[in-house]
């Protein structure tokens, strides 16, 4: 089964604003929803999602999104472990710390990241789906 990882905005857009997703990102989320692919979500993505919903003019219900995620058997949450944390020191091309954490997880699990983030895309460190 194919697997993907998501960043915060991609996850939010998949639930609330799917038209904002790139064609390949939308297709990946459709595969995930159909049970054809697996989605890995670093817990930092959930933390950023909470912050984004609380502090931005975004109409989204975190509990509703979390309930939908938990109902899917092919979605898995990933904790940040020690080796991935130490990997952050090598990922200097990524400017934002939370993005480094997400990229470190994508590297560890060797999965493409669903993101539109230009800094991540331009780094060339991982395969990006958009």
C-alpha positions, 0 to 999 in steps of 0.5 A: 500500500502506498503511503504519504505524509501530510503537512498542516495546510494540506491536511486542513485543506483536504478537509475544508478547502479541497479546491486549494489542493494541487491536482496530485495532492487532491488525488493522493487524499482521494486514494487515502479516503478510498482506503487505497493508500496510507496517510502518516500524520506527524503529531506536530501537524496536529499541534499546528492545526490547533494553533492555526484554527485558534489564531487564524480566520479559518472556519474549521472544527478541530474535533470534527477533523480529529474524529474523521481522522480517527475513524480511518483505519489507514491513517497513523499518527507519528511521534517525533523520536530522538533520531528524527530530532537529532536529524533536525541539525542536518536539515538546515535548508528548511528554515522553519523548525516545525517544517524540519520536524515534518521533513525529518519524519518523511525522511525516516519513513521514506514517504512523499510529503503532501505540501505546497511549501516552497522551502520544502519543495526547493530543498530537494530533501524529499519527494513532494506531492502537490 
